[in-house]
Amino acid sequence: MSYPEPTGSSGAVGPTSTGTEPRNSEQIRRDIQDQREHLGHSVEALRDRVTELTDWRRQAREHRDELLIGAAVAGFVIGGMAMLRRRRRR
């Protein structure tokens, strides 16, 4: 990331990396504040999303059918393996 170089005592700085007009220090401060606010909103949204995705009770409620199917399949597999093991012993 390249930062503009200060020029003279007017407070204006050189062109930004996009080649636009020089900005004064107040414009730069405003841009920094806007970026901080945007970052704050982004972090808040990310925190909400992580909380939503890691809430296992909510996930279980929303995917109840899939959980029941998975449990049934696991039960049949474990039961089948137990039956095979019992037959081999005899």
LUMDO-591730 format. One record per atom (N, C-alpha, C): atom name; x, y, z. Coordinates in Angstrom, 3 decimals, m for minus. Layout:
BEGIN
<node><atom>CA</atom><east>X</east><north>Y</north><up>Z</up></node>
...
END
This chain:
BEGIN
<node><atom>N</atom><east>0.844</east><north>m1.159</north><up>0.000</up></node>
<node><atom>CA</atom><east>0.000</east><north>0.000</north><up>0.000</up></node>
<node><atom>C</atom><east>0.889</east><north>1.220</north><up>0.000</up></node>
<node><atom>N</atom><east>0.649</east><north>2.164</north><up>m0.884</up></node>
<node><atom>CA</atom><east>1.462</east><north>3.364</north><up>m0.920</up></node>
<node><atom>C</atom><east>0.680</east><north>4.535</north><up>m0.362</up></node>
<node><atom>N</atom><east>1.366</east><north>5.356</north><up>0.442</up></node>
<node><atom>CA</atom><east>0.748</east><north>6.517</north><up>1.049</up></node>
<node><atom>C</atom><east>1.199</east><north>7.761</north><up>0.295</up></node>
<node><atom>N</atom><east>0.313</east><north>8.726</north><up>0.105</up></node>
<node><atom>CA</atom><east>0.715</east><north>9.947</north><up>m0.600</up></node>
<node><atom>C</atom><east>1.725</east><north>10.749</north><up>0.222</up></node>
<node><atom>N</atom><east>2.602</east><north>11.419</north><up>m0.458</up></node>
<node><atom>CA</atom><east>3.618</east><north>12.245</north><up>0.175</up></node>
<node><atom>C</atom><east>3.061</east><north>13.650</north><up>0.403</up></node>
<node><atom>N</atom><east>3.320</east><north>14.258</north><up>1.596</up></node>
<node><atom>CA</atom><east>2.874</east><north>15.635</north><up>1.825</up></node>
<node><atom>C</atom><east>3.619</east><north>16.597</north><up>0.913</up></node>
<node><atom>N</atom><east>2.920</east><north>17.675</north><up>0.473</up></node>
<node><atom>CA</atom><east>3.563</east><north>18.669</north><up>m0.370</up></node>
<node><atom>C</atom><east>3.257</east><north>20.053</north><up>0.160</up></node>
<node><atom>N</atom><east>4.276</east><north>20.812</north><up>0.453</up></node>
<node><atom>CA</atom><east>4.113</east><north>22.209</north><up>0.849</up></node>
<node><atom>C</atom><east>3.368</east><north>22.384</north><up>2.156</up></node>
<node><atom>N</atom><east>3.018</east><north>23.642</north><up>2.465</up></node>
<node><atom>CA</atom><east>2.363</east><north>23.956</north><up>3.725</up></node>
<node><atom>C</atom><east>0.858</east><north>24.085</north><up>3.577</up></node>
<node><atom>N</atom><east>0.312</east><north>23.850</north><up>2.375</up></node>
<node><atom>CA</atom><east>m1.125</east><north>24.004</north><up>2.168</up></node>
<node><atom>C</atom><east>m1.927</east><north>22.865</north><up>2.774</up></node>
<node><atom>N</atom><east>m1.275</east><north>21.783</north><up>3.158</up></node>
<node><atom>CA</atom><east>m1.977</east><north>20.639</north><up>3.720</up></node>
<node><atom>C</atom><east>m2.394</east><north>19.647</north><up>2.654</up></node>
<node><atom>N</atom><east>m2.263</east><north>19.989</north><up>1.378</up></node>
<node><atom>CA</atom><east>m2.619</east><north>19.073</north><up>0.301</up></node>
<node><atom>C</atom><east>m1.521</east><north>18.031</north><up>0.175</up></node>
<node><atom>N</atom><east>m1.902</east><north>16.877</north><up>m0.237</up></node>
<node><atom>CA</atom><east>m0.932</east><north>15.807</north><up>m0.428</up></node>
<node><atom>C</atom><east>m0.943</east><north>15.408</north><up>m1.891</up></node>
<node><atom>N</atom><east>0.051</east><north>14.626</north><up>m2.282</up></node>
<node><atom>CA</atom><east>0.167</east><north>14.206</north><up>m3.670</up></node>
<node><atom>C</atom><east>m0.964</east><north>13.286</north><up>m4.091</up></node>
<node><atom>N</atom><east>m0.988</east><north>12.891</north><up>m5.349</up></node>
<node><atom>CA</atom><east>m2.054</east><north>12.033</north><up>m5.859</up></node>
<node><atom>C</atom><east>m2.072</east><north>10.695</north><up>m5.143</up></node>
<node><atom>N</atom><east>m3.258</east><north>10.118</north><up>m5.050</up></node>
<node><atom>CA</atom><east>m3.381</east><north>8.803</north><up>m4.439</up></node>
<node><atom>C</atom><east>m2.921</east><north>7.759</north><up>m5.439</up></node>
<node><atom>N</atom><east>m2.960</east><north>6.510</north><up>m5.026</up></node>
<node><atom>CA</atom><east>m2.500</east><north>5.429</north><up>m5.888</up></node>
<node><atom>C</atom><east>m3.387</east><north>5.261</north><up>m7.114</up></node>
<node><atom>N</atom><east>m4.606</east><north>5.866</north><up>m7.090</up></node>
<node><atom>CA</atom><east>m5.490</east><north>5.760</north><up>m8.259</up></node>
<node><atom>C</atom><east>m5.255</east><north>6.898</north><up>m9.236</up></node>
<node><atom>N</atom><east>m4.394</east><north>7.874</north><up>m8.868</up></node>
<node><atom>CA</atom><east>m4.086</east><north>8.956</north><up>m9.783</up></node>
<node><atom>C</atom><east>m5.135</east><north>10.060</north><up>m9.770</up></node>
<node><atom>N</atom><east>m5.910</east><north>10.196</north><up>m8.702</up></node>
<node><atom>CA</atom><east>m6.931</east><north>11.235</north><up>m8.627</up></node>
<node><atom>C</atom><east>m6.322</east><north>12.537</north><up>m8.142</up></node>
<node><atom>N</atom><east>m7.155</east><north>13.534</north><up>m7.987</up></node>
<node><atom>CA</atom><east>m6.711</east><north>14.846</north><up>m7.519</up></node>
<node><atom>C</atom><east>m6.099</east><north>14.740</north><up>m6.123</up></node>
<node><atom>N</atom><east>m5.177</east><north>15.646</north><up>m5.790</up></node>
<node><atom>CA</atom><east>m4.605</east><north>15.640</north><up>m4.442</up></node>
<node><atom>C</atom><east>m5.701</east><north>15.911</north><up>m3.399</up></node>
<node><atom>N</atom><east>m5.547</east><north>15.304</north><up>m2.215</up></node>
<node><atom>CA</atom><east>m6.527</east><north>15.486</north><up>m1.149</up></node>
<node><atom>C</atom><east>m5.881</east><north>16.228</north><up>0.009</up></node>
<node><atom>N</atom><east>m6.675</east><north>17.025</north><up>0.705</up></node>
<node><atom>CA</atom><east>m6.122</east><north>17.692</north><up>1.873</up></node>
<node><atom>C</atom><east>m6.270</east><north>16.786</north><up>3.084</up></node>
<node><atom>N</atom><east>m5.704</east><north>17.201</north><up>4.218</up></node>
<node><atom>CA</atom><east>m5.681</east><north>16.342</north><up>5.393</up></node>
<node><atom>C</atom><east>m7.083</east><north>16.070</north><up>5.924</up></node>
<node><atom>N</atom><east>m8.003</east><north>17.020</north><up>5.802</up></node>
<node><atom>CA</atom><east>m9.372</east><north>16.806</north><up>6.279</up></node>
<node><atom>C</atom><east>m10.069</east><north>15.717</north><up>5.463</up></node>
<node><atom>N</atom><east>m9.854</east><north>15.690</north><up>4.160</up></node>
<node><atom>CA</atom><east>m10.439</east><north>14.642</north><up>3.309</up></node>
<node><atom>C</atom><east>m9.866</east><north>13.271</north><up>3.677</up></node>
<node><atom>N</atom><east>m8.591</east><north>13.233</north><up>3.946</up></node>
<node><atom>CA</atom><east>m7.947</east><north>11.977</north><up>4.332</up></node>
<node><atom>C</atom><east>m8.504</east><north>11.495</north><up>5.667</up></node>
<node><atom>N</atom><east>m8.640</east><north>12.417</north><up>6.651</up></node>
<node><atom>CA</atom><east>m9.215</east><north>12.040</north><up>7.946</up></node>
<node><atom>C</atom><east>m10.639</east><north>11.508</north><up>7.774</up></node>
<node><atom>N</atom><east>m11.422</east><north>12.166</north><up>6.930</up></node>
<node><atom>CA</atom><east>m12.797</east><north>11.726</north><up>6.680</up></node>
<node><atom>C</atom><east>m12.808</east><north>10.330</north><up>6.039</up></node>
<node><atom>N</atom><east>m11.904</east><north>10.105</north><up>5.089</up></node>
<node><atom>CA</atom><east>m11.803</east><north>8.783</north><up>4.458</up></node>
<node><atom>C</atom><east>m11.413</east><north>7.711</north><up>5.472</up></node>
<node><atom>N</atom><east>m10.491</east><north>8.038</north><up>6.366</up></node>
<node><atom>CA</atom><east>m10.069</east><north>7.083</north><up>7.393</up></node>
<node><atom>C</atom><east>m11.246</east><north>6.774</north><up>8.307</up></node>
<node><atom>N</atom><east>m11.997</east><north>7.808</north><up>8.717</up></node>
<node><atom>CA</atom><east>m13.148</east><north>7.596</north><up>9.588</up></node>
<node><atom>C</atom><east>m14.199</east><north>6.731</north><up>8.883</up></node>
<node><atom>N</atom><east>m14.441</east><north>6.994</north><up>7.595</up></node>
<node><atom>CA</atom><east>m15.393</east><north>6.176</north><up>6.827</up></node>
<node><atom>C</atom><east>m14.945</east><north>4.722</north><up>6.781</up></node>
<node><atom>N</atom><east>m13.651</east><north>4.504</north><up>6.581</up></node>
<node><atom>CA</atom><east>m13.120</east><north>3.141</north><up>6.537</up></node>
<node><atom>C</atom><east>m13.260</east><north>2.453</north><up>7.888</up></node>
<node><atom>N</atom><east>m13.036</east><north>3.186</north><up>8.969</up></node>
<node><atom>CA</atom><east>m13.199</east><north>2.616</north><up>10.316</up></node>
<node><atom>C</atom><east>m14.649</east><north>2.197</north><up>10.553</up></node>
<node><atom>N</atom><east>m15.584</east><north>3.059</north><up>10.154</up></node>
<node><atom>CA</atom><east>m17.000</east><north>2.727</north><up>10.332</up></node>
<node><atom>C</atom><east>m17.378</east><north>1.505</north><up>9.500</up></node>
<node><atom>N</atom><east>m16.898</east><north>1.484</north><up>8.265</up></node>
<node><atom>CA</atom><east>m17.188</east><north>0.343</north><up>7.383</up></node>
<node><atom>C</atom><east>m16.598</east><north>m0.940</north><up>7.969</up></node>
<node><atom>N</atom><east>m15.382</east><north>m0.853</north><up>8.487</up></node>
<node><atom>CA</atom><east>m14.738</east><north>m2.017</north><up>9.096</up></node>
<node><atom>C</atom><east>m15.518</east><north>m2.471</north><up>10.327</up></node>
<node><atom>N</atom><east>m15.985</east><north>m1.520</north><up>11.129</up></node>
<node><atom>CA</atom><east>m16.778</east><north>m1.861</north><up>12.303</up></node>
<node><atom>C</atom><east>m18.042</east><north>m2.607</north><up>11.932</up></node>
<node><atom>N</atom><east>m18.726</east><north>m2.148</north><up>10.873</up></node>
<node><atom>CA</atom><east>m19.941</east><north>m2.826</north><up>10.424</up></node>
<node><atom>C</atom><east>m19.612</east><north>m4.225</north><up>9.885</up></node>
<node><atom>N</atom><east>m18.505</east><north>m4.333</north><up>9.166</up></node>
<node><atom>CA</atom><east>m18.109</east><north>m5.632</north><up>8.615</up></node>
<node><atom>C</atom><east>m17.784</east><north>m6.629</north><up>9.723</up></node>
<node><atom>N</atom><east>m17.071</east><north>m6.183</north><up>10.747</up></node>
<node><atom>CA</atom><east>m16.718</east><north>m7.060</north><up>11.863</up></node>
<node><atom>C</atom><east>m17.978</east><north>m7.485</north><up>12.606</up></node>
<node><atom>N</atom><east>m18.901</east><north>m6.546</north><up>12.795</up></node>
<node><atom>CA</atom><east>m20.159</east><north>m6.869</north><up>13.472</up></node>
<node><atom>C</atom><east>m20.955</east><north>m7.908</north><up>12.678</up></node>
<node><atom>N</atom><east>m21.037</east><north>m7.732</north><up>11.355</up></node>
<node><atom>CA</atom><east>m21.756</east><north>m8.690</north><up>10.511</up></node>
<node><atom>C</atom><east>m21.085</east><north>m10.057</north><up>10.554</up></node>
<node><atom>N</atom><east>m19.761</east><north>m10.072</north><up>10.538</up></node>
<node><atom>CA</atom><east>m19.022</east><north>m11.332</north><up>10.603</up></node>
<node><atom>C</atom><east>m19.259</east><north>m12.024</north><up>11.938</up></node>
<node><atom>N</atom><east>m19.241</east><north>m11.270</north><up>13.021</up></node>
<node><atom>CA</atom><east>m19.495</east><north>m11.844</north><up>14.346</up></node>
<node><atom>C</atom><east>m20.894</east><north>m12.461</north><up>14.406</up></node>
<node><atom>N</atom><east>m21.888</east><north>m11.755</north><up>13.857</up></node>
<node><atom>CA</atom><east>m23.250</east><north>m12.288</north><up>13.837</up></node>
<node><atom>C</atom><east>m23.330</east><north>m13.582</north><up>13.034</up></node>
<node><atom>N</atom><east>m22.656</east><north>m13.614</north><up>11.898</up></node>
<node><atom>CA</atom><east>m22.692</east><north>m14.798</north><up>11.032</up></node>
<node><atom>C</atom><east>m22.008</east><north>m15.996</north><up>11.718</up></node>
<node><atom>N</atom><east>m20.868</east><north>m15.752</north><up>12.364</up></node>
<node><atom>CA</atom><east>m20.161</east><north>m16.830</north><up>13.063</up></node>
<node><atom>C</atom><east>m21.025</east><north>m17.369</north><up>14.196</up></node>
<node><atom>N</atom><east>m21.661</east><north>m16.461</north><up>14.937</up></node>
<node><atom>CA</atom><east>m22.546</east><north>m16.889</north><up>16.023</up></node>
<node><atom>C</atom><east>m23.685</east><north>m17.737</north><up>15.479</up></node>
<node><atom>N</atom><east>m24.246</east><north>m17.306</north><up>14.369</up></node>
<node><atom>CA</atom><east>m25.357</east><north>m18.046</north><up>13.744</up></node>
<node><atom>C</atom><east>m24.919</east><north>m19.439</north><up>13.304</up></node>
<node><atom>N</atom><east>m23.761</east><north>m19.539</north><up>12.682</up></node>
<node><atom>CA</atom><east>m23.304</east><north>m20.824</north><up>12.152</up></node>
<node><atom>C</atom><east>m22.820</east><north>m21.782</north><up>13.228</up></node>
<node><atom>N</atom><east>m22.371</east><north>m21.260</north><up>14.358</up></node>
<node><atom>CA</atom><east>m21.861</east><north>m22.138</north><up>15.406</up></node>
<node><atom>C</atom><east>m22.900</east><north>m22.449</north><up>16.481</up></node>
<node><atom>N</atom><east>m24.127</east><north>m21.992</north><up>16.299</up></node>
<node><atom>CA</atom><east>m25.203</east><north>m22.299</north><up>17.243</up></node>
<node><atom>C</atom><east>m25.740</east><north>m23.684</north><up>16.899</up></node>
<node><atom>N</atom><east>m25.255</east><north>m24.715</north><up>17.616</up></node>
<node><atom>CA</atom><east>m25.601</east><north>m26.098</north><up>17.250</up></node>
<node><atom>C</atom><east>m27.063</east><north>m26.404</north><up>17.519</up></node>
<node><atom>N</atom><east>m27.661</east><north>m25.753</north><up>18.494</up></node>
<node><atom>CA</atom><east>m29.086</east><north>m26.006</north><up>18.754</up></node>
<node><atom>C</atom><east>m29.944</east><north>m25.511</north><up>17.596</up></node>
<node><atom>N</atom><east>m29.609</east><north>m24.345</north><up>17.100</up></node>
<node><atom>CA</atom><east>m30.344</east><north>m23.793</north><up>15.954</up></node>
<node><atom>C</atom><east>m30.121</east><north>m24.657</north><up>14.715</up></node>
<node><atom>N</atom><east>m28.885</east><north>m25.087</north><up>14.507</up></node>
<node><atom>CA</atom><east>m28.585</east><north>m25.948</north><up>13.369</up></node>
<node><atom>C</atom><east>m29.366</east><north>m27.252</north><up>13.463</up></node>
<node><atom>N</atom><east>m29.456</east><north>m27.811</north><up>14.671</up></node>
<node><atom>CA</atom><east>m30.193</east><north>m29.067</north><up>14.857</up></node>
<node><atom>C</atom><east>m31.681</east><north>m28.864</north><up>14.561</up></node>
<node><atom>N</atom><east>m32.238</east><north>m27.728</north><up>15.010</up></node>
<node><atom>CA</atom><east>m33.647</east><north>m27.440</north><up>14.718</up></node>
<node><atom>C</atom><east>m33.888</east><north>m27.301</north><up>13.221</up></node>
<node><atom>N</atom><east>m32.990</east><north>m26.599</north><up>12.538</up></node>
<node><atom>CA</atom><east>m33.178</east><north>m26.337</north><up>11.105</up></node>
<node><atom>C</atom><east>m32.921</east><north>m27.563</north><up>10.244</up></node>
<node><atom>N</atom><east>m32.112</east><north>m28.498</north><up>10.722</up></node>
<node><atom>CA</atom><east>m31.747</east><north>m29.674</north><up>9.925</up></node>
<node><atom>C</atom><east>m32.184</east><north>m30.962</north><up>10.619</up></node>
<node><atom>N</atom><east>m33.338</east><north>m30.908</north><up>11.238</up></node>
<node><atom>CA</atom><east>m33.835</east><north>m32.046</north><up>12.011</up></node>
<node><atom>C</atom><east>m33.973</east><north>m33.307</north><up>11.150</up></node>
<node><atom>N</atom><east>m34.562</east><north>m33.178</north><up>9.968</up></node>
<node><atom>CA</atom><east>m34.755</east><north>m34.343</north><up>9.099</up></node>
<node><atom>C</atom><east>m33.427</east><north>m34.998</north><up>8.733</up></node>
<node><atom>N</atom><east>m32.438</east><north>m34.175</north><up>8.373</up></node>
<node><atom>CA</atom><east>m31.132</east><north>m34.715</north><up>8.000</up></node>
<node><atom>C</atom><east>m30.482</east><north>m35.436</north><up>9.180</up></node>
<node><atom>N</atom><east>m30.621</east><north>m34.865</north><up>10.377</up></node>
<node><atom>CA</atom><east>m30.058</east><north>m35.512</north><up>11.567</up></node>
<node><atom>C</atom><east>m30.723</east><north>m36.854</north><up>11.842</up></node>
<node><atom>N</atom><east>m32.038</east><north>m36.926</north><up>11.708</up></node>
<node><atom>CA</atom><east>m32.743</east><north>m38.183</north><up>11.928</up></node>
<node><atom>C</atom><east>m32.328</east><north>m39.241</north><up>10.912</up></node>
<node><atom>N</atom><east>m32.199</east><north>m38.841</north><up>9.658</up></node>
<node><atom>CA</atom><east>m31.772</east><north>m39.788</north><up>8.613</up></node>
<node><atom>C</atom><east>m30.355</east><north>m40.278</north><up>8.916</up></node>
<node><atom>N</atom><east>m29.462</east><north>m39.357</north><up>9.275</up></node>
<node><atom>CA</atom><east>m28.090</east><north>m39.735</north><up>9.598</up></node>
<node><atom>C</atom><east>m28.018</east><north>m40.678</north><up>10.787</up></node>
<node><atom>N</atom><east>m28.825</east><north>m40.401</north><up>11.803</up></node>
<node><atom>CA</atom><east>m28.841</east><north>m41.276</north><up>12.988</up></node>
<node><atom>C</atom><east>m29.364</east><north>m42.656</north><up>12.629</up></node>
<node><atom>N</atom><east>m30.387</east><north>m42.716</north><up>11.776</up></node>
<node><atom>CA</atom><east>m30.932</east><north>m44.018</north><up>11.368</up></node>
<node><atom>C</atom><east>m29.892</east><north>m44.815</north><up>10.581</up></node>
<node><atom>N</atom><east>m29.223</east><north>m44.151</north><up>9.655</up></node>
<node><atom>CA</atom><east>m28.191</east><north>m44.829</north><up>8.859</up></node>
<node><atom>C</atom><east>m27.068</east><north>m45.325</north><up>9.773</up></node>
<node><atom>N</atom><east>m26.624</east><north>m44.472</north><up>10.691</up></node>
<node><atom>CA</atom><east>m25.560</east><north>m44.881</north><up>11.610</up></node>
<node><atom>C</atom><east>m26.016</east><north>m46.064</north><up>12.459</up></node>
<node><atom>N</atom><east>m27.275</east><north>m46.057</north><up>12.909</up></node>
<node><atom>CA</atom><east>m27.803</east><north>m47.172</north><up>13.688</up></node>
<node><atom>C</atom><east>m27.803</east><north>m48.467</north><up>12.905</up></node>
<node><atom>N</atom><east>m28.222</east><north>m48.407</north><up>11.636</up></node>
<node><atom>CA</atom><east>m28.228</east><north>m49.614</north><up>10.800</up></node>
<node><atom>C</atom><east>m26.810</east><north>m50.121</north><up>10.560</up></node>
<node><atom>N</atom><east>m25.880</east><north>m49.217</north><up>10.314</up></node>
<node><atom>CA</atom><east>m24.496</east><north>m49.626</north><up>10.066</up></node>
<node><atom>C</atom><east>m23.900</east><north>m50.276</north><up>11.316</up></node>
<node><atom>N</atom><east>m24.071</east><north>m49.634</north><up>12.449</up></node>
<node><atom>CA</atom><east>m23.521</east><north>m50.186</north><up>13.697</up></node>
<node><atom>C</atom><east>m24.204</east><north>m51.509</north><up>14.038</up></node>
<node><atom>N</atom><east>m25.528</east><north>m51.566</north><up>13.877</up></node>
<node><atom>CA</atom><east>m26.250</east><north>m52.811</north><up>14.134</up></node>
<node><atom>C</atom><east>m25.819</east><north>m53.925</north><up>13.200</up></node>
<node><atom>N</atom><east>m25.622</east><north>m53.606</north><up>11.919</up></node>
<node><atom>CA</atom><east>m25.164</east><north>m54.604</north><up>10.946</up></node>
<node><atom>C</atom><east>m23.783</east><north>m55.118</north><up>11.267</up></node>
<node><atom>N</atom><east>m22.895</east><north>m54.222</north><up>11.685</up></node>
<node><atom>CA</atom><east>m21.540</east><north>m54.648</north><up>12.046</up></node>
<node><atom>C</atom><east>m21.567</east><north>m55.537</north><up>13.287</up></node>
<node><atom>N</atom><east>m22.431</east><north>m55.212</north><up>14.242</up></node>
<node><atom>CA</atom><east>m22.540</east><north>m56.030</north><up>15.447</up></node>
<node><atom>C</atom><east>m23.074</east><north>m57.417</north><up>15.103</up></node>
<node><atom>N</atom><east>m24.051</east><north>m57.493</north><up>14.195</up></node>
<node><atom>CA</atom><east>m24.604</east><north>m58.793</north><up>13.777</up></node>
<node><atom>C</atom><east>m23.534</east><north>m59.633</north><up>13.077</up></node>
<node><atom>N</atom><east>m22.756</east><north>m59.014</north><up>12.192</up></node>
<node><atom>CA</atom><east>m21.687</east><north>m59.739</north><up>11.490</up></node>
<node><atom>C</atom><east>m20.647</east><north>m60.242</north><up>12.475</up></node>
<node><atom>N</atom><east>m20.288</east><north>m59.447</north><up>13.429</up></node>
<node><atom>CA</atom><east>m19.282</east><north>m59.833</north><up>14.412</up></node>
<node><atom>C</atom><east>m19.794</east><north>m61.002</north><up>15.257</up></node>
<node><atom>N</atom><east>m21.069</east><north>m60.977</north><up>15.607</up></node>
<node><atom>CA</atom><east>m21.667</east><north>m62.034</north><up>16.418</up></node>
<node><atom>C</atom><east>m21.687</east><north>m63.339</north><up>15.616</up></node>
<node><atom>N</atom><east>m21.999</east><north>m63.286</north><up>14.322</up></node>
<node><atom>CA</atom><east>m22.039</east><north>m64.497</north><up>13.479</up></node>
<node><atom>C</atom><east>m20.665</east><north>m65.124</north><up>13.332</up></node>
<node><atom>N</atom><east>m19.630</east><north>m64.300</north><up>13.240</up></node>
<node><atom>CA</atom><east>m18.272</east><north>m64.815</north><up>13.063</up></node>
<node><atom>C</atom><east>m17.801</east><north>m65.564</north><up>14.305</up></node>
<node><atom>N</atom><east>m18.255</east><north>m65.171</north><up>15.467</up></node>
<node><atom>CA</atom><east>m17.842</east><north>m65.802</north><up>16.713</up></node>
<node><atom>C</atom><east>m18.429</east><north>m67.203</north><up>16.838</up></node>
<node><atom>N</atom><east>m19.551</east><north>m67.463</north><up>16.253</up></node>
<node><atom>CA</atom><east>m20.205</east><north>m68.778</north><up>16.379</up></node>
<node><atom>C</atom><east>m19.625</east><north>m69.799</north><up>15.490</up></node>
END
